[in-house]
């Protein structure tokens, strides 16, 4: 499995990762940065300039929250890493509106299943489309994307990433998960038959990928468990995306629970995370605990897992304010609007789902202690509201950066 790792570059301006003060809290963050583009190579082209307004605002949000470790979702992949390099050099490492530059010496990125041709008619429209650049192609890809690497992800860190111990699960097959919620064709009597046998032989669980990337903090290690499950929508009565979303989330619940032998990484390594290891689960998990279209209980698999710390959800004043201002679908929701992390269409007549809690930073019940958390969502009367705006048009992203400050405890 080919990997791209741009790390172990020690920049004098930031100091080496191993020299940072580990007695203080480490800020972990996830941010769906919405830096996806409709054509392959376009993001790298956009970021070659210094004046892309969206990228400037995304970079300023990161600079003002100052995470030590951050997962970027929806950042288009290119094998050479040009888009990521240009985002770092032209935006993050350049002060935006007086905010301190954000320098990340350590980076991990790898191929994504999005836009990767499957060779099967996965959307069952009657044709196998293998030429990138259309919605029909995206519907037959292992993960929806109109070209290989659209909607991918990357990790940026101020601490070293233990490259030798990184595990990726891009090729893990959905059917190899015991009790998988394989979708069923409601028009036939056979169970779990939306995908035919040939497709299931190849079909991958991850719509992007699942990564276990250990971060070295002093003499300790924290496993960043990163993923971006498919949205539980854009399907039909068979609910193929909702069920996949559920099982993509379940993968981490199983991974942290025990050394399960069904779990096999891309290098052939077997089993889950060893007991007692510190971990932080991060990503746009596309499942709200209360609202939206996820399979009931999807995110509860992690929120209620005994291995995950029982900590209050990060919140913001802006999330609550926008739910009240935008009204619509938000008025019928049952979840606390201050915990929302995504700002979506609010019009019920246009199938608007309203604002939801989709982005998570969850951490292990042992070895880590939280000191603070938050969602970067300023209200209309607060500073930096211009970085998020009223929702439409999108100023930076339709998602908000979520962070937690964690202190490493124990041995």
C-alpha positions as CSV (number, residue, x, y, z in Angstrom):
1,X,0.0,0.0,0.0
2,X,1.5,3.3,-1.1
3,X,1.7,6.0,1.5
4,X,2.7,9.6,1.4
5,X,4.4,11.0,4.5
6,X,5.9,14.4,4.6
7,X,7.3,14.5,8.1
8,X,10.3,14.7,10.3
9,X,11.0,18.2,9.0
10,X,12.2,20.2,11.9
11,X,11.6,23.9,11.4
12,X,13.5,26.3,13.6
13,X,10.7,28.8,13.8
14,X,8.4,26.2,15.4
15,X,10.9,24.0,17.2
16,X,11.1,20.2,16.9
17,X,8.0,18.3,17.9
18,X,10.0,16.4,20.6
19,X,11.1,19.6,22.3
20,X,7.6,20.9,23.0
21,X,6.4,21.1,26.6
22,X,4.4,17.9,27.3
23,X,3.3,18.9,30.8
24,X,0.8,21.2,29.2
25,X,-2.4,20.3,27.4
26,X,-2.2,19.3,23.8
27,X,-4.9,20.6,21.5
28,X,-6.4,18.1,19.2
29,X,-8.8,19.3,16.5
30,X,-10.8,18.2,13.5
31,X,-12.0,20.4,10.7
32,X,-13.9,19.6,7.5
33,X,-12.2,22.4,5.6
34,X,-14.4,22.1,2.4
35,X,-11.2,22.4,0.3
36,X,-12.6,20.1,-2.3
37,X,-12.8,21.1,-6.0
38,X,-14.8,19.7,-9.0
39,X,-11.8,18.9,-11.1
40,X,-8.6,17.0,-10.4
41,X,-5.6,19.3,-9.7
42,X,-7.8,22.4,-9.3
43,X,-7.2,22.7,-5.6
44,X,-3.4,22.7,-6.0
45,X,-3.8,25.3,-8.7
46,X,-6.0,27.5,-6.4
47,X,-3.6,27.2,-3.6
48,X,-0.6,28.2,-5.7
49,X,-1.9,31.8,-5.4
50,X,-1.9,33.7,-2.2
51,X,-5.4,35.3,-2.6
52,X,-7.9,32.5,-2.4
53,X,-10.4,33.9,0.0
54,X,-11.8,30.6,1.2
55,X,-8.4,29.2,1.9
56,X,-7.4,32.4,3.7
57,X,-10.5,32.1,6.0
58,X,-9.9,28.4,6.6
59,X,-6.3,29.1,7.5
60,X,-7.2,32.0,9.8
61,X,-9.6,29.7,11.7
62,X,-6.8,27.2,12.2
63,X,-4.4,30.0,13.2
64,X,-6.8,31.4,15.8
65,X,-7.6,28.1,17.4
66,X,-4.0,26.9,17.2
67,X,-4.4,23.1,17.3
68,X,-1.3,21.0,18.0
69,X,-2.7,18.1,16.0
70,X,-5.4,18.6,13.4
71,X,-7.3,16.4,11.0
72,X,-8.4,18.0,7.8
73,X,-11.4,16.4,6.1
74,X,-12.4,17.2,2.5
75,X,-9.0,18.2,1.4
76,X,-8.4,16.8,-2.2
77,X,-5.5,14.3,-2.4
78,X,-2.7,14.5,-5.0
79,X,0.1,11.9,-4.8
80,X,2.8,14.5,-4.8
81,X,1.3,16.4,-2.0
82,X,1.4,19.7,-3.9
83,X,-2.0,20.9,-2.6
84,X,-1.1,20.3,1.0
85,X,2.3,21.8,0.6
86,X,0.9,25.0,-0.9
87,X,-1.8,25.3,1.7
88,X,0.8,25.1,4.4
89,X,3.3,27.4,2.8
90,X,1.0,30.0,1.2
91,X,-1.7,30.1,3.8
92,X,-1.1,28.4,7.2
93,X,2.5,29.7,7.5
94,X,1.4,33.2,6.4
95,X,-0.3,35.4,9.0
96,X,-4.0,36.0,8.1
97,X,-5.3,39.3,9.4
98,X,-2.7,39.4,12.2
99,X,-3.2,35.8,13.5
100,X,0.0,34.0,14.3
101,X,1.2,31.7,11.5
102,X,0.5,28.0,12.0
103,X,3.6,25.8,11.3
104,X,3.1,22.0,11.2
105,X,6.4,20.2,10.7
106,X,4.8,16.7,10.6
107,X,2.2,15.7,8.0
108,X,0.6,12.4,7.0
109,X,-1.6,11.8,4.0
110,X,-2.5,8.8,2.0
111,X,-4.7,7.7,-0.9
112,X,-8.5,7.8,-0.4
113,X,-11.2,5.5,-1.7
114,X,-13.2,8.5,-2.9
115,X,-13.2,8.6,-6.7
116,X,-11.4,5.3,-7.0
117,X,-13.1,3.2,-9.7
118,X,-14.6,-0.1,-8.4
119,X,-15.4,-1.7,-11.7
120,X,-18.9,-2.5,-10.5
121,X,-22.3,-0.8,-10.9
122,X,-22.6,0.2,-7.3
123,X,-25.3,2.7,-7.7
124,X,-27.3,0.2,-9.9
125,X,-28.1,2.7,-12.7
126,X,-27.5,0.0,-15.3
127,X,-23.9,0.9,-16.3
128,X,-20.4,0.7,-14.9
129,X,-18.8,4.1,-15.4
130,X,-15.0,4.1,-15.3
131,X,-14.2,7.5,-16.8
132,X,-13.7,10.2,-14.0
133,X,-15.5,13.5,-14.1
134,X,-19.2,12.8,-13.6
135,X,-21.7,12.0,-10.9
136,X,-22.3,8.6,-12.6
137,X,-18.6,7.8,-12.2
138,X,-18.7,8.9,-8.5
139,X,-21.6,6.6,-7.9
140,X,-19.6,3.6,-9.0
141,X,-16.4,4.6,-7.1
142,X,-15.5,2.8,-3.8
143,X,-16.3,6.2,-2.1
144,X,-18.2,8.9,-3.8
145,X,-15.9,11.2,-5.8
146,X,-15.7,12.4,-9.3
147,X,-12.0,11.9,-9.5
148,X,-9.5,9.9,-7.5
149,X,-8.8,11.6,-4.2
150,X,-11.6,14.1,-4.1
151,X,-12.8,14.7,-0.5
152,X,-9.7,13.1,1.0
153,X,-8.0,13.9,4.3
154,X,-4.7,14.7,6.0
155,X,-3.2,15.0,9.4
156,X,-1.0,18.0,10.4
157,X,1.0,17.9,13.7
158,X,3.4,19.9,15.8
159,X,4.6,16.6,17.3
160,X,6.3,13.7,15.5
161,X,4.1,11.1,13.8
162,X,5.4,7.6,14.4
163,X,5.5,6.6,10.7
164,X,6.6,3.0,11.4
165,X,3.5,2.3,13.4
166,X,0.9,3.9,11.2
167,X,-1.9,1.6,10.2
168,X,-4.3,2.2,7.3
169,X,-7.5,0.3,6.5
170,X,-8.3,1.6,3.0
171,X,-8.8,-1.8,1.5
172,X,-10.7,-3.6,4.3
173,X,-13.8,-5.2,2.9
174,X,-17.2,-4.4,4.3
175,X,-18.3,-8.0,4.1
176,X,-15.5,-9.1,6.3
177,X,-17.0,-7.2,9.3
178,X,-19.0,-9.8,11.3
179,X,-22.7,-8.8,11.4
180,X,-22.2,-6.0,8.8
181,X,-25.3,-4.0,7.9
182,X,-25.0,-4.9,4.2
183,X,-27.9,-3.1,2.4
184,X,-30.9,-5.1,1.2
185,X,-32.8,-4.7,-2.1
186,X,-36.4,-4.2,-0.9
187,X,-37.7,-5.5,-4.2
188,X,-36.4,-9.0,-3.7
189,X,-36.9,-11.7,-1.0
190,X,-33.1,-12.4,-0.6
191,X,-31.4,-10.6,2.3
192,X,-28.5,-8.1,2.0
193,X,-28.5,-8.3,-1.8
194,X,-28.3,-4.7,-2.9
195,X,-24.7,-5.4,-4.0
196,X,-24.1,-8.6,-6.0
197,X,-21.6,-11.2,-4.9
198,X,-18.9,-9.9,-7.3
199,X,-19.2,-6.4,-6.0
200,X,-19.1,-7.5,-2.4
201,X,-15.8,-9.3,-3.1
202,X,-14.3,-5.9,-3.8
203,X,-16.4,-3.4,-1.8
204,X,-14.5,-1.5,0.8
205,X,-15.9,-0.5,4.1
206,X,-14.2,2.9,4.2
207,X,-15.6,5.6,2.0
208,X,-12.3,7.4,2.4
209,X,-10.0,5.4,4.7
210,X,-9.5,4.6,8.4
211,X,-6.1,5.6,9.8
212,X,-4.4,4.9,13.1
213,X,-1.6,7.4,13.2
214,X,0.4,7.4,16.5
215,X,1.6,10.8,17.7
216,X,4.8,10.9,19.9
217,X,4.4,13.4,22.7
218,X,7.5,13.4,24.9
219,X,8.0,9.8,25.9
220,X,4.3,8.9,25.4
221,X,2.1,8.0,22.4
222,X,-1.4,9.0,21.4
223,X,-3.1,7.1,18.6
224,X,-5.1,9.5,16.3
225,X,-7.9,7.4,14.8
226,X,-9.0,9.4,11.8
227,X,-11.8,8.8,9.4
228,X,-14.6,10.5,7.4
229,X,-17.6,8.1,7.0
230,X,-20.0,8.6,4.1
231,X,-23.1,10.9,4.7
232,X,-26.1,8.7,5.5
233,X,-28.0,10.2,2.6
234,X,-28.0,10.3,-1.2
235,X,-29.5,6.8,-1.5
236,X,-32.9,5.1,-1.4
237,X,-35.0,2.8,0.6
238,X,-32.1,0.3,0.9
239,X,-30.2,3.0,2.9
240,X,-26.9,1.8,1.6
241,X,-25.1,5.0,2.7
242,X,-26.8,5.1,6.1
243,X,-25.8,1.5,6.8
244,X,-22.2,2.1,5.6
245,X,-21.9,5.2,7.8
246,X,-23.0,3.1,10.8
247,X,-20.4,0.4,10.1
248,X,-17.7,2.9,9.4
249,X,-18.3,4.3,12.9
250,X,-18.6,0.8,14.3
251,X,-15.1,-0.1,13.0
252,X,-13.6,2.3,15.5
253,X,-15.8,1.0,18.3
254,X,-14.6,-2.5,17.6
255,X,-11.0,-1.3,17.1
256,X,-10.7,0.1,20.6
257,X,-12.7,-2.6,22.3
258,X,-10.4,-5.6,21.9
259,X,-7.8,-7.3,19.7
260,X,-10.4,-8.5,17.2
261,X,-9.0,-10.9,14.7
262,X,-11.4,-9.8,11.8
263,X,-9.6,-6.4,11.6
264,X,-6.8,-6.5,9.0
265,X,-4.9,-3.5,7.9
266,X,-3.5,-2.7,4.5
267,X,-0.2,-4.3,5.3
268,X,-1.8,-7.6,6.6
269,X,-1.5,-6.7,10.3
270,X,-4.3,-8.3,12.4
271,X,-6.3,-7.0,15.4
272,X,-7.3,-3.8,17.0
273,X,-5.7,-1.3,19.4
274,X,-3.9,-2.9,22.3
275,X,-5.6,-2.4,25.7
276,X,-4.4,0.7,27.7
277,X,-3.3,2.7,24.7
278,X,-4.2,6.4,24.5
279,X,-6.3,7.3,21.6
280,X,-8.2,10.3,20.1
281,X,-10.9,9.6,17.5
282,X,-11.3,12.5,15.2
283,X,-13.2,13.3,12.1
284,X,-16.4,14.4,10.3
285,X,-18.3,11.2,11.3
286,X,-21.6,12.4,9.6
287,X,-23.8,11.2,12.5
288,X,-25.7,13.4,14.9
289,X,-26.8,11.8,18.2
290,X,-30.3,13.2,18.0
291,X,-31.1,14.5,14.5
292,X,-30.4,14.0,10.9
293,X,-30.6,10.8,8.8
294,X,-28.1,8.5,10.5
295,X,-29.0,5.0,11.5
296,X,-30.3,5.2,15.1
297,X,-27.5,4.6,17.5
298,X,-24.7,5.0,14.9
299,X,-22.6,7.6,16.8
300,X,-23.8,6.1,20.2
301,X,-21.5,3.2,19.4
302,X,-18.6,5.6,20.2
303,X,-20.2,8.0,22.6
304,X,-21.3,5.2,24.9
305,X,-18.3,3.0,24.5
306,X,-16.6,2.2,27.9
307,X,-13.2,2.9,26.4
308,X,-14.2,6.5,25.5
309,X,-14.1,9.2,28.1
310,X,-17.5,10.5,29.2
311,X,-16.9,14.2,28.5
312,X,-19.3,17.0,27.7
313,X,-19.7,17.8,24.0
314,X,-17.7,20.8,22.7
315,X,-20.0,23.8,22.2
316,X,-20.3,27.3,20.9
317,X,-22.4,30.4,21.2
318,X,-22.6,30.7,17.4
319,X,-24.3,27.3,16.9
320,X,-27.1,28.2,19.2
321,X,-27.5,31.7,17.7
322,X,-27.6,30.4,14.1
323,X,-30.2,27.7,14.9
324,X,-32.5,30.4,16.3
325,X,-31.8,32.9,13.5
326,X,-32.1,30.4,10.7
327,X,-35.1,28.6,12.2
328,X,-36.7,26.1,9.7
329,X,-35.6,22.5,10.3
330,X,-33.7,23.7,13.4
331,X,-36.9,24.3,15.3
332,X,-37.9,20.7,15.1
333,X,-34.6,19.2,16.3
334,X,-34.1,17.7,19.7
335,X,-30.3,18.0,20.1
336,X,-28.7,21.0,21.8
337,X,-28.0,23.6,19.0
338,X,-24.9,24.8,20.9
339,X,-23.3,21.5,20.1
340,X,-23.9,21.7,16.4
341,X,-20.8,21.6,14.2
342,X,-22.2,21.9,10.7
343,X,-24.4,24.6,9.1
344,X,-26.7,23.1,6.4
345,X,-29.9,24.0,4.5
346,X,-32.7,24.8,7.0
347,X,-35.6,24.8,4.6
348,X,-37.8,21.7,5.2
349,X,-39.5,22.1,1.8
350,X,-36.1,21.6,0.2
351,X,-35.3,18.6,2.4
352,X,-33.1,20.8,4.5
353,X,-31.8,19.0,7.6
354,X,-30.7,22.1,9.5
355,X,-27.6,22.3,11.6
356,X,-26.1,19.2,13.1
357,X,-23.4,17.8,15.3
358,X,-21.3,15.8,12.9
359,X,-17.7,16.5,13.8
360,X,-16.0,14.8,16.8
361,X,-12.9,14.7,18.9
362,X,-13.4,11.8,21.3
363,X,-10.6,10.5,23.6
364,X,-9.7,7.4,25.7
365,X,-11.0,7.1,29.2
366,X,-7.5,6.2,30.4
367,X,-4.3,8.2,29.8
368,X,-5.9,11.5,28.8
369,X,-7.7,14.2,30.8
370,X,-9.6,17.1,29.3
371,X,-9.0,20.7,30.4
372,X,-11.1,22.6,27.8
373,X,-13.0,22.1,24.6
374,X,-14.9,24.1,22.0
375,X,-16.3,24.6,18.5
376,X,-15.1,27.6,16.5
377,X,-18.4,29.2,15.7
378,X,-18.6,32.9,16.6
379,X,-22.0,34.4,17.0
380,X,-23.1,37.4,14.9
381,X,-21.9,39.9,17.5
382,X,-18.6,38.2,18.2
383,X,-15.2,38.7,16.8
384,X,-14.3,36.8,13.6
385,X,-17.9,36.1,12.7
386,X,-16.8,37.0,9.1
387,X,-14.9,33.7,9.0
388,X,-18.1,31.6,9.3
389,X,-20.9,34.0,8.3
390,X,-24.6,33.2,8.3
391,X,-24.3,29.8,6.5
392,X,-25.0,30.7,2.9
393,X,-23.0,31.6,0.9
394,X,-20.3,29.4,2.5
395,X,-17.5,31.7,3.8
396,X,-14.9,29.1,4.8
397,X,-16.7,25.8,5.3
398,X,-20.1,24.4,6.0
399,X,-18.5,22.7,9.0
400,X,-16.9,24.2,12.1
401,X,-13.5,23.3,13.7
402,X,-13.9,21.2,16.9
403,X,-11.1,21.0,19.5
404,X,-10.2,19.6,22.8
405,X,-7.3,20.3,25.1
406,X,-6.0,17.0,26.6
407,X,-3.3,16.4,29.2
408,X,-1.5,13.1,29.0
409,X,-1.6,11.2,32.3
410,X,-0.2,8.0,33.7
411,X,2.8,6.1,32.5
